[in-house]
Amino acid sequence: MSVPKFKRFNLDVYKPGKSRIRNIRDIIKLSANESALGVSPNAQSVIKSKDSKLFRYPDPQSKALRKTISKIFACDENRVICGAGSDEIIQMLCQLFLNPKDEVIVPRYSFLMYRIYSNIVGAKVIFSEEVNYKISVKEILRKVTKKTKIVFIANPNNPTGTYLNYKELKLLRDKLRKNILLVVDDAYYEYMKNKDYKSGLDLFKSKENVFILRTFSKIYGLASLRVGWGYGSKKIIKELNKIKPPFNVNLMAQLAAEAALKDKNFINKSIKHNISEAKKIKNFLSKFNIYTNEVTANFLLLDFDNCFITAERFYRKLQTKGIILRNTFTGYKIKNRLRLTIGSVKENSKFMKATESILN
Ligand SMILES: *Cc1c(COP(=O)(O)O)cnc(C)c1O
């Protein structure tokens, strides 16, 4: 059969954190930075109880959700757009801004969706080098050309777990040409209690040339519902709304996201859990000469350079015990490292037991 000729994309396709192992039923998935404590109970009860009108199309503007967002984060609801995950907002930003041959700067070890969506619209992706696995403002600025349109960064960054402090982040905006859009992805900001950290939204709420990304997939525990939001200038939001699929965020996602935002108890519990468990695991691993970044988001990047076993071998041995980490070589191309999501107390202790049995 013949088909019309389709476009050819030269892409490294996104590979999600692995969630299955052959022949093992009860797996422990610590590969996708999902919520350690599951779904926010507030959201859970909305999902269960709501006599929701699923036969109706959802509100295309996610009005109620945007209003709740604006109240909780003291920001302008008219500058908020909701998406089917922050993923979709990254895609829309690329569609809106990028022409073939425009340049986008992303740190080499950054979230893969920035380069994937930029590539799809034909833009040229320029990598800035990290210094010691941390984003370097200087290196980003060195990559700027006349063709640069967008700089994407996640702060803290996935998968390195490092972050720019607020002075460095401000410096980046100050030194970057005014008509370059700085996209700051706050995906993990809720977990951040580090003193010199400020979220992109807190720093740049009133700026026109900064666009902020937020997600419900991490601390709020709604990864499967696909919902996130973006914050930008009124002009940008207006144009994004023109290209947005009309019913992109489903009703359940809108309702659950609102409920999760109001679930202060669950959020505080998740933050406390993350800090204490991450510290515990970091300490534990250092006994085996596996070192990590300082505690920041809900994951750690494990460095095997001083350990007698390679990251790859450890990864495979853990899998035979039903535990999945994120291999950072595929996709990110980071050698001899693994990314570990902080799980529940039970999952973490199983991980530590398995580690002991492999390394002793
Ligand atoms: C997990 C993650 C997201 C969330 O993506 P969604 O599409 O909202 O699930 C966004 N940015 C970064 C850096 C992430 O790690």
Ligand as a Chemical Component Dictionary entry (heavy atoms), coordinates in Angstrom:
data_LIG
# 
_chem_comp.id                   LIG 
_chem_comp.type                 NON-POLYMER 
_chem_comp.pdbx_formal_charge   0 
_chem_comp.three_letter_code    LIG 
# 
loop_
_chem_comp_atom.comp_id 
_chem_comp_atom.atom_id 
_chem_comp_atom.alt_atom_id 
_chem_comp_atom.type_symbol 
_chem_comp_atom.charge 
_chem_comp_atom.model_Cartn_x 
_chem_comp_atom.model_Cartn_y 
_chem_comp_atom.model_Cartn_z 
_chem_comp_atom.pdbx_ordinal 
LIG C1 C1 C 0 8.854  15.593 35.561 1  
LIG C2 C2 C 0 9.210  16.873 34.944 2  
LIG C3 C3 C 0 8.240  17.657 34.343 3  
LIG C4 C4 C 0 6.797  17.257 34.393 4  
LIG O1 O1 O 0 6.264  16.983 33.175 5  
LIG P1 P1 P 0 4.684  16.770 33.050 6  
LIG O2 O2 O 0 4.476  16.801 31.597 7  
LIG O3 O3 O 0 4.019  17.906 33.767 8  
LIG O4 O4 O 0 4.374  15.448 33.681 9  
LIG C5 C5 C 0 8.608  18.859 33.777 10 
LIG N1 N1 N 0 9.881  19.277 33.815 11 
LIG C6 C6 C 0 10.843 18.555 34.417 12 
LIG C7 C7 C 0 12.225 19.080 34.464 13 
LIG C8 C8 C 0 10.543 17.329 34.979 14 
LIG O5 O5 O 0 11.505 16.602 35.544 15 
# 
loop_
_chem_comp_bond.comp_id 
_chem_comp_bond.atom_id_1 
_chem_comp_bond.atom_id_2 
_chem_comp_bond.value_order 
_chem_comp_bond.pdbx_ordinal 
LIG C1 C2 SING 1  
LIG C2 C3 SING 2  
LIG C2 C8 DOUB 3  
LIG C3 C4 SING 4  
LIG C3 C5 DOUB 5  
LIG C4 O1 SING 6  
LIG O1 P1 SING 7  
LIG P1 O2 DOUB 8  
LIG P1 O3 SING 9  
LIG P1 O4 SING 10 
LIG C5 N1 SING 11 
LIG N1 C6 DOUB 12 
LIG C6 C7 SING 13 
LIG C6 C8 SING 14 
LIG C8 O5 SING 15 
# 
